[in-house]
Amino acid sequence: MSDTQQSESLLATAERLIGRARSAGADQADALVVRSHSRSASVRNGQVENTQSAESDDFSLRVFVGQKVATVHAGQGIDEAALAERAVAMARVSPEDPHACLADADMLAKTWPDLDLYDPTEPSAESLIEAATVAEAAALSVPGVASSIGAGAGTGLFGMVLATSHGFSGAFERSGFSRSVSVIAGEGVKMERDYDFDSRVFFADLDDSAEIGRRAGERAAARVNPRKVKTASNVTVVFDPRASRGLIGHLVSAINGASVARKTSFLKDMTGKKVAIDGLTLVDNPFVPRGSGSRPFDGEGVSTGPLTMVEDGVLQQWYLTTAVGRELGLKSNGRASRGGPSSTNVIINPGPQTAEELIASVGNGFYVTELIGQGVNGVTGEYSRGASGFWIENGKLTFAVSEVTIASNLKDMFKRMTLANDIDAKFSIAAPTIAVEGMTLAGD
């Protein structure tokens, strides 16, 4: 059966589930089917560790009886009638939710763009093993690298089918390909670990395996013989793009409408107000061709294009579903997933400097390449993370640093940022190198 025929079959199943739910007493319903297929291979020190292949269809039926709602999940081989009856029975004994609803009918997508998200390339297990082996060999060839933690390559397909009782039906597929390697450099108690990877929607866009391996090896070797630094306040901390994506991720989480409704966001009262530096604009765009976070419509059947969430440092809006929007007195902006509001492709506008120029402008400071722990309080914005990286002295990266903690408050950090221009749009959060002034560093 072709991929198109499979999607049509799953869509027919979703529509049948809705019909059975209505027959069982549901006022409204929607059905979501997520189809996935993956194949992967891993090697370690030149030997194949494993190859894996998996395939699944996961069904989610949500029913509404008045203002009561219930959701049930099932896998392949479901008994459709029993699933629908169980969902309705659960809804009838659930507490009322005044905000529970499907998307407004006038917001449902009737058309959506072709985002070029599907690559039919199917690498064999042998080619995945070869890619992992090449990446590992390249990493091990870097001087100072002692051993491999492992290398891998994978391919996968994600498909989403959605149907609702008030007229929406749609499906899309997104392919994915990845390569990664992790190695250890140094000897004895002075060993250090690092990694590199690439993940793309299209196979031809993947970075070369040997290049991924070389980068991983060089990153690990550069971390050998780290030093401690003295505790200090008012330190400028520079986050490399790998770390800055997490930093921007905290901003994305803080403007999630569900967090605002629960009053668990430190930005809950900040719409229309300054939350970041002049020049920081954050756009959420689900319509990026071949984007890792792209989708033609959301989990409610709403198709809304790019949204400016933060403009020139001013918070413009929250991420919203229909239900969360109603709770906040607003309308959905097309950012629903089954679990609540979610981002798509988050793109930060670049600054005027290169990463090298930004580091040079710092003078002395700390360049972070890895963050450890989960020390972020979403309610207050308090930020405290273990970190490692390199000391910046006279505008240049010098010796490796480890076992330090950096701390501040995100409300202050977003207003003390300087952005570089090294945006890499292959990630669902595309953030550049970011310098943050006035942080506390706890070391010796």
C-alpha positions as a printed NumPy array, in Angstrom:
array([[  0.   ,   0.   ,   0.   ],
       [  1.37 ,   3.447,  -0.931],
       [  1.831,   6.219,   1.649],
       [ -1.141,   8.096,   0.161],
       [ -3.349,   5.015,   0.398],
       [ -2.246,   4.452,   4.005],
       [ -3.117,   8.051,   4.917],
       [ -6.528,   7.692,   3.259],
       [ -7.128,   4.461,   5.167],
       [ -6.192,   6.046,   8.503],
       [ -8.356,   9.084,   7.754],
       [-11.295,   6.762,   7.066],
       [-10.65 ,   5.051,  10.408],
       [-10.585,   8.421,  12.206],
       [-13.874,   9.427,  10.618],
       [-15.456,   6.073,  11.594],
       [-14.34 ,   6.566,  15.198],
       [-16.069,   9.938,  15.266],
       [-19.237,   8.416,  13.841],
       [-19.211,   5.67 ,  16.46 ],
       [-18.647,   8.236,  19.231],
       [-21.62 ,  10.285,  18.042],
       [-23.758,   7.148,  17.92 ],
       [-22.695,   6.34 ,  21.491],
       [-23.913,   9.734,  22.714],
       [-21.08 ,  12.23 ,  22.156],
       [-22.129,  15.746,  21.177],
       [-18.805,  16.386,  19.445],
       [-15.615,  14.467,  18.879],
       [-12.284,  14.496,  17.123],
       [ -9.891,  11.695,  16.29 ],
       [ -6.138,  11.938,  15.858],
       [ -3.951,   9.21 ,  14.379],
       [ -0.176,   9.439,  14.593],
       [  1.668,   7.035,  12.33 ],
       [  5.396,   6.497,  12.809],
       [  8.054,   4.321,  11.276],
       [ 11.726,   4.355,  12.197],
       [ 14.944,   2.501,  11.497],
       [ 18.258,   3.079,  13.274],
       [ 21.726,   1.63 ,  13.704],
       [ 24.452,   2.241,  16.27 ],
       [ 28.12 ,   1.339,  16.447],
       [ 30.772,   1.568,  19.125],
       [ 34.511,   1.3  ,  18.605],
       [ 33.967,  -0.074,  15.114],
       [ 31.495,  -2.776,  16.131],
       [ 27.782,  -2.78 ,  15.4  ],
       [ 25.866,  -2.518,  18.673],
       [ 22.346,  -2.814,  17.321],
       [ 19.926,  -2.139,  14.509],
       [ 16.297,  -1.402,  15.211],
       [ 13.107,  -0.952,  13.263],
       [  9.716,   0.082,  14.635],
       [  6.314,   0.959,  13.242],
       [  3.114,   2.038,  14.967],
       [ -0.263,   3.685,  14.523],
       [ -1.481,   5.438,  17.679],
       [ -5.14 ,   6.461,  17.903],
       [ -6.506,   9.218,  20.141],
       [-10.269,   9.799,  20.363],
       [-11.542,  12.863,  22.222],
       [-15.276,  13.187,  22.956],
       [-17.446,  15.963,  24.387],
       [-20.704,  15.357,  26.263],
       [-21.976,  18.81 ,  27.089],
       [-19.031,  20.506,  28.83 ],
       [-17.574,  17.179,  29.902],
       [-14.639,  15.768,  27.964],
       [-12.581,  12.581,  27.886],
       [ -9.754,  11.289,  25.721],
       [ -8.844,   7.647,  25.158],
       [ -5.823,   6.18 ,  23.395],
       [ -5.248,   2.905,  21.6  ],
       [ -2.793,   1.211,  19.277],
       [ -3.11 ,  -0.921,  16.188],
       [ -5.912,  -3.471,  16.037],
       [ -8.368,  -1.38 ,  18.016],
       [-11.984,  -2.335,  18.589],
       [-13.506,   0.881,  17.25 ],
       [-16.957,   0.472,  18.812],
       [-15.56 ,  -0.414,  22.237],
       [-13.125,   2.501,  22.125],
       [-15.882,   4.978,  21.294],
       [-18.219,   3.628,  23.98 ],
       [-15.471,   3.766,  26.605],
       [-14.638,   7.366,  25.692],
       [-18.264,   8.483,  26.027],
       [-18.686,   6.62 ,  29.317],
       [-15.574,   8.32 ,  30.696],
       [-16.776,  11.743,  29.587],
       [-20.138,  11.311,  31.318],
       [-18.479,  10.825,  34.718],
       [-15.859,  13.54 ,  34.223],
       [-16.132,  16.965,  35.886],
       [-17.344,  19.803,  33.686],
       [-14.733,  21.94 ,  31.967],
       [-16.229,  25.319,  30.99 ],
       [-13.525,  25.865,  28.383],
       [-13.543,  22.423,  26.708],
       [-14.404,  22.635,  23.025],
       [-13.361,  21.96 ,  19.475],
       [-11.924,  24.771,  17.401],
       [-14.426,  27.329,  16.101],
       [-15.808,  26.064,  12.793],
       [-14.946,  29.306,  10.997],
       [-11.266,  28.839,  11.92 ],
       [-10.896,  25.344,  10.467],
       [ -8.487,  25.112,   7.574],
       [ -9.939,  24.412,   4.162],
       [ -6.611,  24.591,   2.341],
       [ -2.999,  24.56 ,   3.508],
       [  0.426,  24.958,   1.915],
       [  2.672,  22.193,   0.627],
       [  5.687,  22.518,   2.916],
       [  7.894,  19.913,   1.202],
       [  8.142,  17.777,   4.34 ],
       [  8.351,  14.303,   2.835],
       [ 11.472,  12.668,   1.375],
       [ 10.832,   9.1  ,   0.149],
       [ 14.5  ,   8.119,   0.535],
       [ 14.786,   4.901,   2.565],
       [ 18.361,   4.234,   3.702],
       [ 19.058,   0.559,   4.255],
       [ 20.312,  -0.779,   7.574],
       [ 23.689,  -1.299,   5.907],
       [ 23.931,   2.354,   4.823],
       [ 22.969,   3.527,   8.317],
       [ 25.717,   1.355,   9.802],
       [ 28.2  ,   2.774,   7.291],
       [ 27.247,   6.375,   8.126],
       [ 27.648,   5.744,  11.855],
       [ 30.958,   3.952,  11.304],
       [ 32.368,   6.811,   9.198],
       [ 31.336,   9.407,  11.807],
       [ 32.917,   7.442,  14.627],
       [ 36.149,   6.823,  12.711],
       [ 36.476,  10.529,  11.919],
       [ 35.978,  11.439,  15.577],
       [ 38.51 ,   8.857,  16.777],
       [ 41.096,  10.17 ,  14.319],
       [ 41.187,  13.564,  16.062],
       [ 44.349,  13.851,  18.211],
       [ 43.541,  13.465,  21.891],
       [ 40.344,  11.452,  21.418],
       [ 40.669,   8.207,  23.368],
       [ 37.486,   6.221,  22.828],
       [ 33.947,   6.251,  21.54 ],
       [ 30.737,   6.341,  23.537],
       [ 28.913,   5.468,  20.352],
       [ 27.711,   6.684,  16.974],
       [ 24.366,   6.299,  15.302],
       [ 22.292,   7.008,  12.234],
       [ 18.558,   6.838,  11.781],
       [ 15.611,   7.482,   9.524],
       [ 11.969,   7.947,  10.372],
       [  8.548,   8.962,   9.122],
       [  5.927,  10.822,  11.141],
       [  2.376,  11.078,   9.829],
       [ -0.575,  12.896,  11.37 ],
       [ -4.228,  12.329,  10.488],
       [ -6.942,  14.492,  12.071],
       [-10.721,  14.455,  11.674],
       [-13.379,  16.363,  13.626],
       [-17.128,  16.012,  13.943],
       [-17.694,  19.54 ,  12.632],
       [-16.105,  19.139,   9.259],
       [-12.325,  19.031,   9.289],
       [-10.246,  16.209,   7.846],
       [ -6.607,  16.362,   6.892],
       [ -3.296,  14.532,   6.889],
       [  0.381,  15.267,   6.41 ],
       [  3.687,  13.407,   6.653],
       [  7.165,  14.482,   7.684],
       [ 10.316,  12.47 ,   7.122],
       [ 13.437,  12.677,   9.265],
       [ 17.072,  11.625,   9.027],
       [ 19.824,  11.879,  11.631],
       [ 23.479,  11.147,  12.38 ],
       [ 25.329,  11.503,  15.684],
       [ 28.518,  10.575,  17.512],
       [ 29.789,  10.966,  21.077],
       [ 33.424,  10.457,  22.136],
       [ 35.793,  10.755,  25.09 ],
       [ 39.106,  12.626,  25.053],
       [ 41.894,  12.568,  27.628],
       [ 43.016,   9.887,  30.08 ],
       [ 42.222,   8.653,  33.579],
       [ 40.382,  11.151,  35.764],
       [ 40.938,  13.89 ,  33.182],
       [ 38.646,  12.446,  30.551],
       [ 36.079,  14.726,  28.909],
       [ 33.078,  13.903,  26.733],
       [ 31.42 ,  15.743,  23.873],
       [ 29.27 ,  15.053,  20.835],
       [ 27.918,  16.351,  17.573],
       [ 24.878,  15.495,  15.463],
       [ 22.714,  16.545,  12.568],
       [ 19.007,  16.041,  11.944],
       [ 17.12 ,  16.999,   8.786],
       [ 13.808,  16.508,   7.019],
       [ 15.543,  15.61 ,   3.727],
       [ 18.324,  13.065,   3.485],
       [ 20.373,  15.119,   1.018],
       [ 20.495,  18.033,   3.48 ],
       [ 22.329,  16.022,   6.176],
       [ 25.854,  17.071,   7.092],
       [ 28.564,  14.679,   5.946],
       [ 29.214,  11.864,   8.446],
       [ 32.96 ,  12.512,   8.561],
       [ 32.362,  16.223,   9.237],
       [ 30.029,  15.409,  12.13 ],
       [ 32.654,  13.063,  13.551],
       [ 35.461,  15.593,  13.178],
       [ 33.464,  18.267,  14.986],
       [ 32.613,  15.893,  17.839],
       [ 36.259,  14.884,  18.234],
       [ 37.532,  18.45 ,  18.208],
       [ 34.936,  19.554,  20.758],
       [ 35.893,  16.725,  23.124],
       [ 39.637,  17.268,  22.717],
       [ 39.308,  20.988,  23.403],
       [ 37.705,  20.266,  26.796],
       [ 40.629,  18.236,  28.206],
       [ 42.363,  19.588,  31.349],
       [ 39.659,  22.063,  32.403],
       [ 40.372,  24.56 ,  35.153],
       [ 38.328,  25.986,  37.97 ],
       [ 37.671,  29.724,  38.098],
       [ 36.984,  32.003,  41.032],
       [ 33.464,  32.889,  42.113],
       [ 32.5  ,  36.272,  40.712],
       [ 29.495,  38.498,  40.18 ],
       [ 28.736,  40.681,  37.178],
       [ 30.241,  38.218,  34.692],
       [ 29.357,  38.315,  30.998],
       [ 28.328,  34.823,  29.946],
       [ 28.285,  33.917,  26.254],
       [ 26.002,  31.028,  25.275],
       [ 27.049,  29.133,  22.168],
       [ 24.119,  28.298,  19.829],
       [ 23.7  ,  24.831,  21.321],
       [ 23.17 ,  26.41 ,  24.754],
       [ 21.321,  29.501,  23.551],
       [ 18.575,  27.382,  22.004],
       [ 17.719,  26.238,  25.521],
       [ 17.813,  29.817,  26.773],
       [ 15.314,  30.934,  24.136],
       [ 13.316,  27.798,  24.919],
       [ 12.704,  29.22 ,  28.411],
       [ 11.214,  32.329,  26.804],
       [  8.986,  30.159,  24.612],
       [  7.791,  28.223,  27.668],
       [  7.047,  31.449,  29.539],
       [  4.728,  32.697,  26.782],
       [  2.789,  29.436,  26.529],
       [ -0.85 ,  30.295,  27.187],
       [ -1.367,  27.202,  29.351],
       [  1.328,  28.41 ,  31.76 ],
       [ -0.241,  31.86 ,  31.772],
       [ -3.69 ,  30.419,  32.544],
       [ -2.223,  28.369,  35.412],
       [ -0.32 ,  31.468,  36.598],
       [  2.943,  29.52 ,  36.465],
       [  4.746,  31.892,  34.079],
       [  6.977,  34.745,  35.191],
       [  5.669,  36.679,  32.145],
       [  1.968,  36.104,  32.9  ],
       [  1.082,  39.824,  33.105],
       [  3.436,  41.101,  30.423],
       [  1.515,  41.262,  27.13 ],
       [  2.185,  44.591,  25.455],
       [  5.136,  45.21 ,  27.755],
       [  8.886,  45.086,  27.378],
       [ 10.266,  41.626,  28.204],
       [ 13.575,  41.652,  26.285],
       [ 16.131,  43.926,  24.673],
       [ 15.375,  46.283,  21.819],
       [ 15.901,  44.356,  18.613],
       [ 14.865,  40.941,  19.917],
       [ 12.059,  39.712,  17.688],
       [ 10.779,  36.153,  17.984],
       [  8.708,  34.757,  15.115],
       [  6.935,  31.395,  15.237],
       [  6.509,  30.074,  11.691],
       [  4.921,  26.669,  10.987],
       [  5.181,  27.218,   7.216],
       [  8.975,  26.953,   6.787],
       [  9.626,  24.57 ,   3.858],
       [ 11.489,  21.483,   5.1  ],
       [ 11.402,  22.916,   8.638],
       [ 11.873,  20.514,  11.515],
       [  8.942,  22.096,  13.386],
       [  6.734,  22.752,  10.354],
       [  3.127,  21.642,  10.057],
       [  0.375,  22.682,   7.611],
       [ -2.288,  22.711,  10.349],
       [ -2.335,  22.318,  14.113],
       [ -3.823,  19.666,  16.371],
       [ -7.292,  21.221,  16.099],
       [ -7.346,  21.671,  12.318],
       [ -6.464,  25.378,  12.385],
       [ -3.895,  26.62 ,   9.86 ],
       [ -2.297,  29.913,  10.863],
       [  0.951,  31.129,   9.337],
       [  3.834,  33.048,  10.938],
       [  3.15 ,  34.846,  14.203],
       [  5.32 ,  37.524,  15.787],
       [  5.353,  36.555,  19.443],
       [  7.877,  39.153,  20.617],
       [  8.597,  42.27 ,  18.566],
       [ 11.531,  44.531,  19.339],
       [ 11.507,  43.2  ,  22.891],
       [  7.753,  43.69 ,  23.435],
       [  5.575,  40.63 ,  24.125],
       [  2.769,  40.555,  21.559],
       [  0.81 ,  37.363,  22.302],
       [  0.738,  33.911,  23.894],
       [  0.757,  30.483,  22.291],
       [ -2.924,  29.476,  22.297],
       [ -5.303,  26.617,  21.652],
       [ -9.048,  27.209,  21.418],
       [ -9.701,  26.102,  25.017],
       [ -6.754,  28.02 ,  26.497],
       [ -7.72 ,  31.055,  24.453],
       [-11.25 ,  30.959,  25.845],
       [ -9.907,  30.685,  29.371],
       [ -7.866,  33.835,  28.767],
       [-10.643,  35.637,  26.881],
       [ -8.85 ,  35.253,  23.543],
       [ -9.111,  33.237,  20.311],
       [ -6.866,  30.403,  19.185],
       [ -3.851,  31.407,  17.124],
       [ -3.345,  27.969,  15.591],
       [ -0.715,  26.586,  17.953],
       [ -2.55 ,  23.545,  19.347],
       [ -1.101,  20.127,  19.983],
       [ -2.914,  17.288,  21.754],
       [ -1.306,  18.284,  25.039],
       [ -1.924,  22.046,  24.806],
       [ -0.319,  25.03 ,  23.071],
       [  3.017,  24.367,  21.376],
       [  5.586,  26.197,  19.298],
       [  6.599,  25.296,  15.739],
       [  9.71 ,  26.839,  14.137],
       [ 10.983,  29.525,  16.511],
       [ 13.238,  32.04 ,  14.78 ],
       [ 15.14 ,  34.8  ,  16.561],
       [ 16.232,  37.736,  14.438],
       [ 20.045,  37.956,  14.166],
       [ 22.185,  40.698,  15.645],
       [ 24.71 ,  42.764,  13.668],
       [ 27.885,  40.977,  14.841],
       [ 29.491,  37.677,  14.006],
       [ 29.993,  35.269,  16.9  ],
       [ 33.729,  36.035,  16.815],
       [ 33.103,  39.786,  16.998],
       [ 30.68 ,  39.307,  19.886],
       [ 33.215,  37.235,  21.85 ],
       [ 35.944,  39.8  ,  21.136],
       [ 33.711,  42.599,  22.444],
       [ 33.256,  40.794,  25.785],
       [ 36.883,  41.153,  26.82 ],
       [ 36.832,  38.77 ,  29.777],
       [ 33.977,  36.37 ,  30.478],
       [ 32.708,  32.808,  30.239],
       [ 31.757,  30.989,  27.016],
       [ 29.226,  28.213,  27.749],
       [ 29.108,  25.096,  25.582],
       [ 27.154,  22.793,  27.899],
       [ 24.527,  23.281,  30.597],
       [ 23.762,  20.782,  33.358],
       [ 20.7  ,  20.358,  35.562],
       [ 17.207,  21.834,  35.485],
       [ 17.586,  24.793,  37.815],
       [ 14.995,  27.086,  36.226],
       [ 11.916,  28.292,  38.102],
       [  9.183,  29.059,  35.577],
       [  7.111,  30.957,  38.15 ],
       [  9.784,  33.41 ,  39.321],
       [ 12.301,  33.251,  36.461],
       [ 15.144,  32.301,  38.799],
       [ 17.915,  30.67 ,  36.739],
       [ 20.774,  28.522,  38.109],
       [ 22.522,  25.933,  35.959],
       [ 25.717,  23.933,  36.112],
       [ 27.913,  24.808,  33.152],
       [ 31.133,  24.06 ,  31.319],
       [ 32.889,  25.791,  28.47 ],
       [ 35.869,  28.113,  27.994],
       [ 37.19 ,  31.228,  29.667],
       [ 37.258,  34.36 ,  27.516],
       [ 40.331,  36.479,  28.084],
       [ 41.122,  39.619,  26.099],
       [ 38.364,  38.716,  23.662],
       [ 39.591,  35.192,  22.888],
       [ 38.672,  31.69 ,  24.034],
       [ 41.498,  30.38 ,  26.222],
       [ 41.355,  27.44 ,  28.665],
       [ 38.544,  24.964,  29.287],
       [ 36.349,  25.494,  32.36 ],
       [ 34.128,  22.997,  34.17 ],
       [ 32.225,  22.507,  37.431],
       [ 30.869,  26.019,  37.734],
       [ 27.352,  27.354,  38.19 ],
       [ 25.884,  30.38 ,  36.449],
       [ 22.916,  32.207,  37.946],
       [ 20.611,  35.158,  37.407],
       [ 16.931,  35.77 ,  36.708],
       [ 15.511,  35.25 ,  33.227],
       [ 13.555,  38.516,  33.487],
       [ 16.89 ,  40.322,  33.777],
       [ 18.786,  38.083,  31.355],
       [ 16.429,  38.799,  28.443],
       [ 17.019,  42.521,  28.998],
       [ 20.831,  42.193,  29.1  ],
       [ 21.342,  40.16 ,  25.934],
       [ 23.471,  40.84 ,  22.899],
       [ 22.741,  38.727,  19.815],
       [ 25.194,  37.509,  17.189],
       [ 24.2  ,  36.72 ,  13.605],
       [ 24.994,  32.976,  13.411],
       [ 21.417,  31.708,  13.018],
       [ 21.107,  28.039,  11.986],
       [ 17.535,  27.547,  10.779],
       [ 17.752,  23.74 ,  10.672],
       [ 16.693,  23.623,  14.335],
       [ 13.122,  24.126,  15.543],
       [ 14.541,  26.877,  17.766],
       [ 16.909,  28.931,  15.625],
       [ 18.941,  31.058,  18.026],
       [ 22.373,  32.649,  17.589],
       [ 25.305,  33.002,  19.953],
       [ 24.032,  35.173,  22.829],
       [ 25.975,  37.195,  25.403],
       [ 24.287,  37.986,  28.741],
       [ 25.786,  40.606,  31.036],
       [ 25.659,  40.72 ,  34.805],
       [ 25.457,  37.018,  35.707],
       [ 26.866,  35.411,  38.844],
       [ 29.417,  32.625,  38.399],
       [ 30.026,  30.251,  41.298],
       [ 33.352,  28.439,  41.133],
       [ 36.176,  28.039,  43.654]])
